[in-house]
Amino acid sequence: MSATAPIATQPPAAVGFWQAFAYWLKLGFVSFGGPTGQIAIMHHELVERRRWISEGRFLHALNYCMLLPGPEAQQLATYIGWLMHRTWGGIVAGALFVLPSLFILIGLSWIYLRFDDVPWVAAVLHGIKPAVTAIVLFAAYRIASRALQYKPLWLISVAAFVAIFAFDVPFPAIVLAAGVIGYVWGRFAPRHFGGGGHGAAKASYGPALIDDGAALPHTRFSLPRLIALAATGLALWAAALGALAAASGWEGTLTQMGWFFTKAALVTFGGAYAVLPYVFQGAVEHYGWLTTAQMIDGLALGETTPGPLIMIVAFVGFVGAWAKALCGPEALFLAGAAGAAVATFFTFLPSFVFILVGAPLVESTHGDIRFTAPLTGITAAVVGVIVNLAVFFAWHVFWPRGFAGPTEWFSIALAVATLAALWRFKAGIIPVIAACGAAGLVQHLVRTII
């Protein structure tokens, strides 16, 4: 809104369910830029331009979503959809935030596996991999600059890095330990563990449809409603996992994917980059669903598609099911699509339950040190874990044959250029990845000619 634009004096007309449906569908196709960019898009559209929700209610919802595990931007869409049109409004908003990305990633994953050995495709990926390494490192820097304001938080971050790098401590154990440390330490130093949130509303764009003081009866806490929704969510999860176990056994690939991504969904404090180490540990090292190189490639694809970055789980599920040829060698695409769908369902189901069940109850606890202190400790640990992930990626990208082999100076140069573009020139992630992919292709053509 420009400085000279008049501020509206009346709230907008009521928004129908299908009008909101059209907006959430559009958002699913344009939600690039990671959680920060996606939240900014929603703020511009819903608070500033359409005035469907006030600044204060928007930030209150966002602060609540920041307290939860899972993708905060998708949860924020679910929360606002729930505010506007009750349970089905939340389900539609959250689902449409994810589904376009799922279908796009299924297509890209098939192209990747079908044509990975084509020289020009390999060349583009060769240029993208160092960019992904730099992006992960830059993500650690951004989180650290916001979260590590005090020495105790730096100590937690360093300890988390050492734990996972030197001792291979499982990611959930690090999250649990950091939460406990944050809770205990917060009792003695509350100013260090109070949590920052996203602040208070600072601008007025005129009366909103859901204004600060708007009374919404369906947002009031109801114990019977809480129990009914929680039971429904648990029943959906148990029915889906039970069906997979009945079809392929508990040790079946799709069953194990359902169980693994359920656990991943519950430890994703700190955003998508925080869960990547856990997904890497499980999918690459424990289950062997894909290789380290494929994981890096998947992250690159996830960065270039709309929707939450955690949608990389769809790529992991696709590649894992394809590699296992679950439907036979003649139906690899079908197997991959099933794996992507299973990974996505079990990753996002808990997010819907957290919002639809907990919003009326938990939002009243915002600002309570008993809740913010563990989250602050976990966020500090997440920084160290993400740095470990960047180090691991760098090792495999810069020295693909080990330290005894040749150094990939071209990849190092691209990583440094990516960091400069992101840090110094504030470039967008998608243009940077596109430029690095083009650089990899140019290098391949030069080598071919020479």
C-alpha positions, 0 to 999 in steps of 0.5 A, a space after each residue: 500500500 502506497 503512502 498516499 493511498 487512502 485507508 479504507 473505513 469499512 471492512 470488505 464484504 464477506 468472503 465465500 468458501 469458494 472465493 477463498 478456495 480459488 485464492 488458496 489454489 492460486 497460492 499453492 502455485 505461486 508460493 515460492 521463496 521458502 517460508 519467509 517468502 510464503 509468509 510475506 506473500 500471504 501478508 501482502 494478499 490477506 492483510 494489506 490488499 484483501 483485508 481478510 484478516 487484521 495485522 494483529 490476528 495474522 501475527 498472532 496466528 503466525 507466532 502460534 505456528 512458530 511454536 509448533 513442529 512442521 512447516 509454519 507457512 503451511 500451518 499459517 494458511 491452515 490456521 487462517 483458513 480455519 479462522 475464515 471457514 471453520 474446519 473445512 476451510 482449514 483443511 482446504 487451505 492447508 491441502 491446496 498449499 501442498 498439492 500443487 507442489 506434490 504433483 510438480 515434484 512427482 513429474 520432476 522426480 520422474 524426469 530426474 530418474 528417467 534422464 539422469 544419465 543424459 550428459 546435459 542433465 548431469 551437467 546442470 545438476 553438477 552446477 546446482 549441487 554447490 549452490 544447494 550446499 551454500 544455500 543450506 549454510 546461508 540458512 544456518 546463518 540466517 537462523 543463527 542471526 535471529 536465534 543466537 543472541 546470548 552465549 548460552 544459546 551459542 553453547 547449545 548450538 556448538 554442542 548440537 553440532 559436535 553431537 551429530 558430527 562427531 558422535 552421530 547422535 540421532 536428531 530427535 535425541 538432540 531436539 529432546 535434549 535441547 528442549 529440556 536444557 532450554 526449559 531448565 535454563 529458562 527457569 534461571 535465565 528467562 531473558 535468554 530464553 523468552 523467545 522472540 516471536 514476530 512482534 506486534 502489529 505495526 501498520 493499519 490497512 483499514 478494518 479487516 473482515 476478521 479484525 483484532 476484536 472480532 468474535 469467532 464462536 468456533 475458535 472458543 476452546 471446547 473439550 468435546 471438540 478437541 477430543 473428537 478432532 484428535 480422535 479423528 486425526 489419530 484414526 486417519 493416521 492409524 487407518 492409513 498406516 494399518 492399510 499399508 502394513 496389511 498390504 506389504 507388512 510392517 517391514 514393507 517400504 511404504 509402511 516404513 515410509 509412513 512410520 518414518 515420516 510421521 516421526 519426522 513431522 514431529 521433530 521439525 522444529 525450526 523449519 524445513 532445513 531443521 528436519 533435513 538432517 533427520 531425513 538424511 540420517 533415516 532415508 540415506 544412512 538407515 533405510 538406503 532409499 536414496 544416495 547422498 548425491 540424490 538427496 542433494 539433487 532433491 533439495 535442489 528440485 525442492 528449492 525450485 518448486 512452489 510450496 514448503 521446502 519440506 516437500 523434499 519428502 515427496 522426492 525422497 518417497 518417489 526415489 525410494 519407492 522407484 528404487 525398490 520397484 514396489 510395483 514391478 519393473 514395468 510400473 516404476 512411475 506408479 511405485 514412485 508416485 505412491 511413495 511420494 503420496 505416502 511421504 507427503 500424507 504422513 508428513 503433513 497430517 500432524 500439521 493439520 491436527 496441531 492447528 485444528 485441535 490445538 489452536 483454541 487451546 494453545 494460542 492462549 499460552 503464547 509468551 509463556 516462558 514455560 513454552 517459549 524456553 524449550 523452543 528457544 533451546 531447540 532453535 539454537 540446537 537446530 543451527 548446529 545441526 544445519 551447519 553439520 548438514 552443510 559440512 556433509 554436503 560440502 564434503 561430498 560436492 567438493 571432494 566426491 572421491 574423498 579428500 585423497 581425490 581431486 578437489 572440485 574447484 569449479 564447485 567451490 567457486 560456484 558455492 562462494 559465488 552463491 553465498 555472495 549473491 545471497 548474502 551481499 546482493 540479496 539475490 533470490 534462491 531460484 535465480 541463483 539456482 538457475 544461474 548455477 545450473 546454467 554455469 554447469 551446462 556451460 562448463 560441460 559444453 566447454 569441456 566437450 568442445 575442448 
